[in-house]
């Protein structure tokens, strides 16, 4: 799992799928954290037009590029639909935030050649990796 996490965090672009209604929502915090760390981020929510000054896309398929990673922060039944959109779009890495995962979504990713991380928060892992790197300098 360690190498998989490092692989994901080395990528350049992240789609973040979830609720951005207010800054306390996990999706909003993840989007801001990734953006502040220099990643290209693409918010995805069909009910919003803009988040943090970024155009918000209705679906993964609407993003004009193929993101390196889709970070999903949705209820499991919605996650199951989104991982199928990821396959259609050609996204090869999916990070399911704690609470977003389901066995069906995980199995779909594994069965379709999509690398998947689940039950681990990207913000916690990102901060942990940053501290490890700073400790090596």
PEZI-V810894 format. One record per residue. RES is the residue in three letters. OMEGA is omega in whole degrees, -180 to 180 (NA if undefined). D_LAST is the distance of its C-alpha to the last C-alpha in whole Angstrom. Layout:
BEGIN
res->RES omega->OMEGA d_last->D_LAST
res->RES omega->OMEGA d_last->D_LAST
END
This chain:
BEGIN
res->UNK omega->-178 d_last->24
res->UNK omega->-180 d_last->20
res->UNK omega->179 d_last->20
res->UNK omega->178 d_last->23
res->UNK omega->178 d_last->21
res->UNK omega->178 d_last->18
res->UNK omega->-180 d_last->21
res->UNK omega->-176 d_last->22
res->UNK omega->175 d_last->19
res->UNK omega->-178 d_last->18
res->UNK omega->-175 d_last->22
res->UNK omega->-173 d_last->23
res->UNK omega->-179 d_last->26
res->UNK omega->164 d_last->27
res->UNK omega->177 d_last->30
res->UNK omega->-176 d_last->31
res->UNK omega->179 d_last->34
res->UNK omega->-179 d_last->35
res->UNK omega->180 d_last->37
res->UNK omega->-175 d_last->36
res->UNK omega->176 d_last->39
res->UNK omega->-173 d_last->37
res->UNK omega->179 d_last->33
res->UNK omega->180 d_last->33
res->UNK omega->-178 d_last->34
res->UNK omega->-180 d_last->31
res->UNK omega->-180 d_last->31
res->UNK omega->180 d_last->31
res->UNK omega->178 d_last->28
res->UNK omega->179 d_last->26
res->UNK omega->-180 d_last->27
res->UNK omega->-179 d_last->26
res->UNK omega->180 d_last->22
res->UNK omega->179 d_last->22
res->UNK omega->-179 d_last->24
res->UNK omega->178 d_last->21
res->UNK omega->174 d_last->18
res->UNK omega->177 d_last->20
res->UNK omega->167 d_last->22
res->UNK omega->-179 d_last->26
res->UNK omega->-178 d_last->28
res->UNK omega->178 d_last->31
res->UNK omega->179 d_last->33
res->UNK omega->176 d_last->36
res->UNK omega->-176 d_last->39
res->UNK omega->-177 d_last->43
res->UNK omega->-176 d_last->44
res->UNK omega->179 d_last->41
res->UNK omega->-174 d_last->41
res->UNK omega->175 d_last->38
res->UNK omega->178 d_last->35
res->UNK omega->-180 d_last->32
res->UNK omega->180 d_last->34
res->UNK omega->174 d_last->34
res->UNK omega->179 d_last->37
res->UNK omega->-177 d_last->37
res->UNK omega->-179 d_last->39
res->UNK omega->-180 d_last->41
res->UNK omega->174 d_last->40
res->UNK omega->-177 d_last->37
res->UNK omega->-179 d_last->40
res->UNK omega->-180 d_last->40
res->UNK omega->-174 d_last->37
res->UNK omega->177 d_last->37
res->UNK omega->172 d_last->34
res->UNK omega->-180 d_last->33
res->UNK omega->178 d_last->30
res->UNK omega->-176 d_last->28
res->UNK omega->168 d_last->28
res->UNK omega->177 d_last->30
res->UNK omega->-171 d_last->29
res->UNK omega->-179 d_last->32
res->UNK omega->-177 d_last->33
res->UNK omega->173 d_last->37
res->UNK omega->-175 d_last->40
res->UNK omega->-178 d_last->40
res->UNK omega->176 d_last->43
res->UNK omega->177 d_last->42
res->UNK omega->-179 d_last->39
res->UNK omega->176 d_last->41
res->UNK omega->-176 d_last->42
res->UNK omega->179 d_last->39
res->UNK omega->175 d_last->38
res->UNK omega->176 d_last->41
res->UNK omega->178 d_last->40
res->UNK omega->179 d_last->37
res->UNK omega->180 d_last->39
res->UNK omega->-178 d_last->41
res->UNK omega->-179 d_last->38
res->UNK omega->177 d_last->36
res->UNK omega->-174 d_last->33
res->UNK omega->-179 d_last->32
res->UNK omega->179 d_last->29
res->UNK omega->177 d_last->30
res->UNK omega->179 d_last->28
res->UNK omega->180 d_last->31
res->UNK omega->177 d_last->30
res->UNK omega->-178 d_last->31
res->UNK omega->179 d_last->35
res->UNK omega->-173 d_last->35
res->UNK omega->169 d_last->36
res->UNK omega->178 d_last->39
res->UNK omega->179 d_last->40
res->UNK omega->180 d_last->42
res->UNK omega->179 d_last->39
res->UNK omega->-180 d_last->36
res->UNK omega->179 d_last->39
res->UNK omega->179 d_last->40
res->UNK omega->-179 d_last->36
res->UNK omega->-179 d_last->36
res->UNK omega->-175 d_last->40
res->UNK omega->175 d_last->39
res->UNK omega->178 d_last->36
res->UNK omega->176 d_last->33
res->UNK omega->-176 d_last->30
res->UNK omega->171 d_last->30
res->UNK omega->178 d_last->28
res->UNK omega->178 d_last->30
res->UNK omega->179 d_last->30
res->UNK omega->-178 d_last->26
res->UNK omega->180 d_last->25
res->UNK omega->-179 d_last->23
res->UNK omega->180 d_last->22
res->UNK omega->-180 d_last->21
res->UNK omega->179 d_last->19
res->UNK omega->179 d_last->17
res->UNK omega->179 d_last->16
res->UNK omega->-180 d_last->15
res->UNK omega->-180 d_last->13
res->UNK omega->179 d_last->11
res->UNK omega->178 d_last->10
res->UNK omega->180 d_last->9
res->UNK omega->179 d_last->7
res->UNK omega->179 d_last->5
res->UNK omega->179 d_last->6
res->UNK omega->-177 d_last->4
res->UNK omega->NA d_last->0
END
